[in-house]
Amino acid sequence: MFQNNPTQHPKKSMKNKTFLITGGTTGIGLATARLLASEGAKVIITGRNPETLAAAKRELPGAIVLKSDSSSLEESLALGAEVKKHAEKLDGAFA
Ligand SMILES: NC(=O)c1ccc[n+]([C@@H]2O[C@H](COP(=O)([O-])OP(=O)(O)OC[C@H]3O[C@@H](n4cnc5c(N)ncnc54)[C@H](OP(=O)(O)O)[C@@H]3O)[C@@H](O)[C@H]2O)c1
């Protein structure tokens, strides 16, 4: 019924959904986090810069904000373990 008109597709709630957004403290990543949070999702965002990490936490107090450098394998593995502490499962990841 909605196949030919995506604008009429019923909107699904983002409540009880959890998303990981690496590089989510500024720019496109933060915009994605804002949108998902505004729809009721739990968002976990990462970045490296302490100032923008803190600013993102101020803007999205419900978000889990973690310092992690995606270019580091060690930090990425540690991030996986940290994410598990905050979420049983992820419904989506932007990486
Ligand atoms: N999750 C995603 O899929 C994602 C997120 C953002 C950007 N992007 C891609 O980047 C392009 C440009 O994005 P943009 O204009 O928004 O700005 P950008 O400067 O490319 O990205 C900004 C975000 O990425 C973080 N970031 C950059 N290098 C990182 C690293 N090594 N580890 C962890 N975080 C890192 C920044 O935080 P710090 O400076 O504090 O590290 C900030 O949160 C887009 O084409 C997009 O595809 C993808």
PDBQT file of the ligand as one rigid body, heavy atoms in Angstrom, charges set to zero:
ROOT
HETATM    1  N1  LIG A 101      29.004   7.998  12.123  1.00  0.00    +0.000 N 
HETATM    2  C1  LIG A 101      29.079   8.399  10.846  1.00  0.00    +0.000 C 
HETATM    3  O1  LIG A 101      28.649   7.697   9.954  1.00  0.00    +0.000 OA
HETATM    4  C2  LIG A 101      29.700   9.723  10.544  1.00  0.00    +0.000 A 
HETATM    5  C3  LIG A 101      29.790  10.696  11.543  1.00  0.00    +0.000 A 
HETATM    6  C4  LIG A 101      30.366  11.941  11.203  1.00  0.00    +0.000 A 
HETATM    7  C5  LIG A 101      30.859  12.111   9.936  1.00  0.00    +0.000 A 
HETATM    8  N2  LIG A 101      30.769  11.144   8.995  1.00  0.00    +0.000 N 
HETATM    9  C6  LIG A 101      31.319  11.315   7.650  1.00  0.00    +0.000 C 
HETATM   10  O2  LIG A 101      32.235  12.405   7.626  1.00  0.00    +0.000 OA
HETATM   11  C7  LIG A 101      31.967  13.265   6.547  1.00  0.00    +0.000 C 
HETATM   12  C8  LIG A 101      31.958  14.708   7.021  1.00  0.00    +0.000 C 
HETATM   13  O3  LIG A 101      31.251  14.849   8.221  1.00  0.00    +0.000 OA
HETATM   14  P1  LIG A 101      31.070  16.200   8.985  1.00  0.00    +0.000 P 
HETATM   15  O4  LIG A 101      31.024  17.305   8.012  1.00  0.00    +0.000 OA
HETATM   16  O5  LIG A 101      29.949  16.029   9.926  1.00  0.00    +0.000 OA
HETATM   17  O6  LIG A 101      32.363  16.480   9.858  1.00  0.00    +0.000 OA
HETATM   18  P2  LIG A 101      33.650  15.663  10.272  1.00  0.00    +0.000 P 
HETATM   19  O7  LIG A 101      34.590  16.670  10.810  1.00  0.00    +0.000 OA
HETATM   20  O8  LIG A 101      34.132  14.824   9.182  1.00  0.00    +0.000 OA
HETATM   21  O9  LIG A 101      33.115  14.710  11.466  1.00  0.00    +0.000 OA
HETATM   22  C9  LIG A 101      32.794  15.236  12.707  1.00  0.00    +0.000 C 
HETATM   23  C10 LIG A 101      32.682  14.182  13.778  1.00  0.00    +0.000 C 
HETATM   24  O10 LIG A 101      33.584  13.099  13.582  1.00  0.00    +0.000 OA
HETATM   25  C11 LIG A 101      34.397  12.944  14.749  1.00  0.00    +0.000 C 
HETATM   26  N3  LIG A 101      35.653  12.308  14.390  1.00  0.00    +0.000 N 
HETATM   27  C12 LIG A 101      36.530  12.629  13.429  1.00  0.00    +0.000 A 
HETATM   28  N4  LIG A 101      37.559  11.772  13.420  1.00  0.00    +0.000 NA
HETATM   29  C13 LIG A 101      37.298  10.848  14.403  1.00  0.00    +0.000 A 
HETATM   30  C14 LIG A 101      37.980   9.693  14.883  1.00  0.00    +0.000 A 
HETATM   31  N5  LIG A 101      39.156   9.296  14.380  1.00  0.00    +0.000 N 
HETATM   32  N6  LIG A 101      37.426   8.992  15.903  1.00  0.00    +0.000 NA
HETATM   33  C15 LIG A 101      36.253   9.364  16.453  1.00  0.00    +0.000 A 
HETATM   34  N7  LIG A 101      35.565  10.457  16.040  1.00  0.00    +0.000 NA
HETATM   35  C16 LIG A 101      36.085  11.179  15.022  1.00  0.00    +0.000 A 
HETATM   36  C17 LIG A 101      34.472  14.348  15.304  1.00  0.00    +0.000 C 
HETATM   37  O11 LIG A 101      34.830  14.405  16.671  1.00  0.00    +0.000 OA
HETATM   38  P3  LIG A 101      36.331  14.690  17.194  1.00  0.00    +0.000 P 
HETATM   39  O12 LIG A 101      36.907  15.756  16.355  1.00  0.00    +0.000 OA
HETATM   40  O13 LIG A 101      36.140  15.036  18.629  1.00  0.00    +0.000 OA
HETATM   41  O14 LIG A 101      37.035  13.377  17.047  1.00  0.00    +0.000 OA
HETATM   42  C18 LIG A 101      33.037  14.775  15.136  1.00  0.00    +0.000 C 
HETATM   43  O15 LIG A 101      32.204  14.200  16.092  1.00  0.00    +0.000 OA
HETATM   44  C19 LIG A 101      30.662  12.863   5.962  1.00  0.00    +0.000 C 
HETATM   45  O16 LIG A 101      30.816  12.615   4.602  1.00  0.00    +0.000 OA
HETATM   46  C20 LIG A 101      30.249  11.596   6.701  1.00  0.00    +0.000 C 
HETATM   47  O17 LIG A 101      30.159  10.501   5.826  1.00  0.00    +0.000 OA
HETATM   48  C21 LIG A 101      30.189   9.944   9.286  1.00  0.00    +0.000 A 
ENDROOT
TORSDOF 0
